[in-house]
């Protein structure tokens, strides 16, 4: 199913036309998870977190060092990571 988004308000000539959007078949949920930095190699920070779906397993997440705005964390530091969970 394709949904066309239109506005009922008067538009100016400089306004962009309404975009056509398609609904996502997946339901996304964002979760903030606490993890710690395991290692840093070649500009990649490896963060170990608990799996948000089942808390008994752990996952490694590879994050580029450029994603940290202020400074690159050191090994052993705790960091907060936003994870997208897709339920299909």
C-alpha positions in Angstrom: 0.0 0.0 0.0 1.4 3.4 -0.9 0.2 6.5 1.0 0.4 9.9 -0.6 0.9 12.7 1.8 -0.7 16.0 0.8 -1.4 19.2 2.8 -4.7 21.0 2.7 -3.0 24.4 3.4 -2.2 26.7 0.5 1.3 26.3 -0.7 3.7 28.9 -2.0 5.4 28.5 -5.3 8.7 28.1 -3.5 7.5 25.2 -1.4 8.5 21.7 -2.4 5.9 19.3 -3.5 4.6 16.7 -1.0 6.8 13.6 -0.8 5.4 10.2 -1.4 6.1 7.8 1.4 5.7 4.1 1.8 5.0 2.6 5.2 7.7 0.4 6.7 6.9 -3.3 7.1 9.2 -3.4 10.1 8.5 -1.9 13.5 11.6 -0.1 14.8 12.2 0.6 18.4 15.2 2.5 19.7 16.7 1.6 23.1 19.5 3.2 25.0 21.9 0.5 26.4 24.8 0.8 28.7 28.0 -0.9 27.6 31.8 -0.7 28.0 34.6 -0.2 25.6 36.4 -3.5 25.1 39.1 -2.4 22.6 40.0 0.3 20.1 41.8 -0.6 16.9 42.3 1.3 13.6 39.8 4.0 14.6 37.1 1.5 15.4 35.7 1.4 19.0 34.4 -2.0 20.1 31.6 -1.7 22.6 30.2 -4.7 24.5 26.6 -4.5 25.4 23.9 -6.9 26.8 21.5 -8.0 24.1 18.4 -5.9 24.5 16.1 -8.7 23.5 17.4 -11.3 25.9 19.6 -10.1 28.8 21.6 -13.2 29.1 23.8 -12.8 26.0 26.2 -10.1 25.0 26.9 -8.4 21.7 29.9 -6.5 20.3 29.1 -3.3 18.4 31.7 -1.7 16.2 31.5 2.1 16.2 33.7 4.4 14.2 35.7 6.8 16.4 34.4 9.7 14.5 30.9 9.1 15.9 32.0 10.2 19.3 31.7 14.1 19.2 33.8 15.2 22.2 36.5 12.6 22.6 37.2 9.0 21.9 36.6 6.9 25.1 39.4 4.7 26.5 39.3 1.0 27.1 37.2 0.0 30.1 35.0 3.1 30.1 31.3 2.9 30.2 29.4 4.4 27.3 25.7 4.7 26.4 24.7 3.4 23.0 21.4 3.9 21.1 20.4 0.6 19.4 17.6 0.2 16.8 15.7 -3.1 17.3 13.7 -4.3 14.4 10.7 -6.6 15.1 9.7 -8.4 11.9 
